[in-house]
Amino acid sequence: MGYVEDLRAIVGNRPLIFVGSVVIVVDDRDRVLLQQRRSPHGVWGLPGGLMELGESTEEVAKREVYEESGLIVDDLKLLNVYSGKDQFIRAENGDEFYVVTTAYFTRSFSGDMKVDPDESLQFQFISADKLPDQMIGSHRTMLKEYIINQNRKN
């Protein structure tokens, strides 16, 4: 079992605070990598996940992207850190938690994309102006912030 599962065995469904990371992976056509998740089923989001003991947020980001997609990401740039009461999640199994999410972006990735069937249905590079309707709300917010920041630079 991992850190989260160990904690849940002790505290049950009670609210906890978790730290996680996501990565906006951008290809050479300015499309972003989205993951269609198994849980919540069919909902799209950014690759990422929760921190294990001893990891930095960058290590979480790199590990999670690799575990979920088979891609190796590098040259991570900080987008923002998201926290607060609007970052409350109640999972399908009843677990409750607040998450502090560090969002990164990168254009530097390598490897062959593969899907971890335990976590994902599929991965696709999608144009930021054609995001799926069923998407994790906080990830949509992060993508909007990324797009605004990129437009300011151009």
CORQUI-V51958 format. One record per residue. N is the residue number from 0. RES is the residue in three letters. PSI is psi in whole degrees, 0 to 359 (none if undefined). Layout:
((N & RES & PSI) (N & RES & PSI))
This chain:
((0 & MET & 152) (1 & GLY & 181) (2 & TYR & 312) (3 & VAL & 315) (4 & GLU & 322) (5 & ASP & 315) (6 & LEU & 315) (7 & ARG & 326) (8 & ALA & 332) (9 & ILE & 315) (10 & VAL & 354) (11 & GLY & 222) (12 & ASN & 358) (13 & ARG & 150) (14 & PRO & 138) (15 & LEU & 169) (16 & ILE & 126) (17 & PHE & 154) (18 & VAL & 137) (19 & GLY & 175) (20 & SER & 148) (21 & VAL & 161) (22 & VAL & 131) (23 & ILE & 105) (24 & VAL & 122) (25 & VAL & 130) (26 & ASP & 182) (27 & ASP & 355) (28 & ARG & 16) (29 & ASP & 24) (30 & ARG & 153) (31 & VAL & 146) (32 & LEU & 122) (33 & LEU & 149) (34 & GLN & 125) (35 & GLN & 117) (36 & ARG & 156) (37 & ARG & 327) (38 & SER & 122) (39 & PRO & 140) (40 & HIS & 124) (41 & GLY & 355) (42 & VAL & 140) (43 & TRP & 151) (44 & GLY & 182) (45 & LEU & 149) (46 & PRO & 140) (47 & GLY & 183) (48 & GLY & 195) (49 & LEU & 152) (50 & MET & 140) (51 & GLU & 161) (52 & LEU & 134) (53 & GLY & 356) (54 & GLU & 152) (55 & SER & 166) (56 & THR & 326) (57 & GLU & 319) (58 & GLU & 320) (59 & VAL & 310) (60 & ALA & 310) (61 & LYS & 316) (62 & ARG & 312) (63 & GLU & 317) (64 & VAL & 316) (65 & TYR & 313) (66 & GLU & 321) (67 & GLU & 327) (68 & SER & 344) (69 & GLY & 359) (70 & LEU & 144) (71 & ILE & 120) (72 & VAL & 151) (73 & ASP & 173) (74 & ASP & 49) (75 & LEU & 136) (76 & LYS & 135) (77 & LEU & 128) (78 & LEU & 304) (79 & ASN & 169) (80 & VAL & 128) (81 & TYR & 128) (82 & SER & 170) (83 & GLY & 181) (84 & LYS & 335) (85 & ASP & 1) (86 & GLN & 28) (87 & PHE & 137) (88 & ILE & 136) (89 & ARG & 111) (90 & ALA & 164) (91 & GLU & 330) (92 & ASN & 3) (93 & GLY & 350) (94 & ASP & 138) (95 & GLU & 139) (96 & PHE & 156) (97 & TYR & 137) (98 & VAL & 138) (99 & VAL & 112) (100 & THR & 126) (101 & THR & 121) (102 & ALA & 130) (103 & TYR & 164) (104 & PHE & 155) (105 & THR & 153) (106 & ARG & 1) (107 & SER & 105) (108 & PHE & 156) (109 & SER & 171) (110 & GLY & 177) (111 & ASP & 126) (112 & MET & 132) (113 & LYS & 154) (114 & VAL & 128) (115 & ASP & 107) (116 & PRO & 344) (117 & ASP & 335) (118 & GLU & 334) (119 & SER & 150) (120 & LEU & 320) (121 & GLN & 166) (122 & PHE & 144) (123 & GLN & 144) (124 & PHE & 125) (125 & ILE & 140) (126 & SER & 137) (127 & ALA & 341) (128 & ASP & 5) (129 & LYS & 41) (130 & LEU & 145) (131 & PRO & 152) (132 & ASP & 315) (133 & GLN & 95) (134 & MET & 147) (135 & ILE & 124) (136 & GLY & 316) (137 & SER & 328) (138 & HIS & 324) (139 & ARG & 318) (140 & THR & 316) (141 & MET & 317) (142 & LEU & 320) (143 & LYS & 318) (144 & GLU & 318) (145 & TYR & 313) (146 & ILE & 316) (147 & ILE & 314) (148 & ASN & 321) (149 & GLN & 321) (150 & ASN & 326) (151 & ARG & 327) (152 & LYS & 336) (153 & ASN & none))
